Every structure is written in structure tokens, then in C-alpha cells.
Amino acid sequence: MSDRAPEVAFAGVSLRYPNGVQALNDVTFSVPAGSICALMGGSGSGKTTLLKLVNRMERTSAGDVSLDGRPVDSSDPVMLRRSIGYVIQEGGLFPHWTAERNVGLVPRLLGCDQRTSDELVTSAMDLARIPRAEFGRRRPDQLSGGQRQRVAIARAIAARPRLLLLDEPFGALDPAIRAEMQDELRALVKRLGCTVILVTHDIAEAFAVADRIVLIDHGRLVQIGSPVEIALAPSDAVAAAFTAKQALELRLRHLRLADVAVNLPTCDGTSNTELSGERAVADALGAIARSGDERFTVLHQGRRLGPFHRRAVWDLLQRGTA
């Protein structure tokens, strides 16, 4: 793999197991270089299978998976896996090894000398916010669930991979720690500049972390789009069902006012209430209510949008645009 973040492409990918189970059926999409893509679906939908095709832990029956145009099947599987960071739900740490030894696994496998390996381990643990001086000599059973996942993330990034595969990495954590680590993941990825594919069954996590979301159902691609597109314009009833129970909450928490404004009808009259398009919708609605003004304008990228009526925002949030 090159020194830059790769684009990951799935082209006509199908996988049928010897027992006749069709795990994937003609799946085609791409993950832009340097982005975070969430694979979202229920149990048995095929999302983890897609992830495992990238590092050749599974093989396609038809179609190709490629990194920057090079099919993964043309790469040596061992070297491919060592070049990709990989984190699973329970971390997958060696229980009898210390945290620092776990983190140093891939640098050692790649033949780094002791000094280089030590530097990579220390740096990775710092980036994952699990300082080596405090936690390096602890075994996994001496760490909390959140700390074990930080060690697992440190191990995944220790050799500075340009691609990270994360399979339900925060699924076993309590909600507060989970939310904290979701925020940290985005900051870490921005700092490292790598491409990330994240498997999750939690639509709120996908909205919080991802640039693009891929909805998978029974091995088929349902929809791919930004969180805004998934929230406001589901492609069909199956796509809408992914967000149905949390649709309003997701739109309030994760959409910006500018995302909503482009889909709003303007209204008559004038307004003295001007709001930044970067504000979260929930925060903006609170500000409108406090102003006592039913109308508002949105300032976004040097433009003034509107005026809009507060009621139109609620109407859009409750129905979407589909």
C-alpha cells in the first residue's frame, strides 16, 4: 500500500458460501480516500463480510475489491493484513501480553528495530490517549473496557497504516465512554489522514462518526449517502426503516442548520434573527424560540438564506424529503 490514504472500491461483489447461503449480492460502491465510511445493517446483513473482503479474510465469489485500483486478490494476504489497521469489538488483545507488547505486535512483525518499535508504540498509545508510562505494563485484565479498546486502537495504528477497518469497535462499551471514543476517533482519523471503514449496527454511531453511510440489508446495497442524505432523503421504505425509530432525534442532533435550510421554502416577511448555518438544528431551534421571532435567516458561506419560518423546519424534520 502507498503512503497515502487509499480509495477502497467494491465492484459487483457477491459472495455465496458452499452451503448455499448468499452473503452478498452484486454490491458496488466506493470509499473516498481519507474518509470515514460506516457500513450499517442488522445482524447477518453482510456488513462484516464486506469488511473482511478488504483484508482477504473472506474471498468474493464474483466481483472485485480494490485499493487505489489494485485488486486485493493480487496482494500477498499476510503483507496486506499487516499494512491495514484492524479493530474488532472486544479488541482481540493477547490476554497474557502487556498493553505495550500488544501495541508493538505489527512493528515487530514488519521487522522494525527495537528503537523504532519503541517510538511507534509510545506514539500510538499517546494518540489513542492511553499513555504508555501509565498503562504500558498492564495486562488486558487490568484495564477497563474503554482502556482495552484504546489499546486495540493503538495497536491498529502503531505501524501508521493508511487504512483502518473497525468492526463494532465500541459496541461493548457503556454509552458515555462510547460517545467519548466516537468523538476521539474522528479527531484521530483527521490527524492520521487515513481511510476508515467502520461496521456498526447503531445508526446514531454512524451519524456521529461517518462522512458516508452504506446501508446493507440481506446482502444487498440499499443506499449510500452522507448522513444528511440518509436522514432527509431515504431512497425507499427499507432505507427509511433504518432511521425510523430515531429519525427526529438524529436530524436534530446531527444535522446543521445549513443542511436543512437548502430544503426549506422561504416565507414572506422579514426577520431580525440571523443564525449561522454551522449551528446544530436543535441548538438553532432553541435560539429561534428564545428570540420570540417565528422567522429567521441563515448565514452560510457568505450568503444570507431565507427568510424561513420555524414551523417549516419542524415539518421537514418530521417528514424528511422522500
Beta strands, then each sheet from edge to edge (+ up, - down):
strand 1: 8-16
strand 2: 22-31
strand 3: 36-40
strand 4: 62-67
strand 5: 70-71
strand 6: 85-87
strand 7: 163-167
strand 8: 195-200
strand 9: 212-217
strand 10: 220-225
strand 11: 274-276
strand 12: 295-300
strand 13: 303-309
sheet 1: 2+ 1- 4+ 5-
sheet 2: 6+ 7+ 8+ 3+ 9+ 10-
sheet 3: 11+ 12+ 13-
end
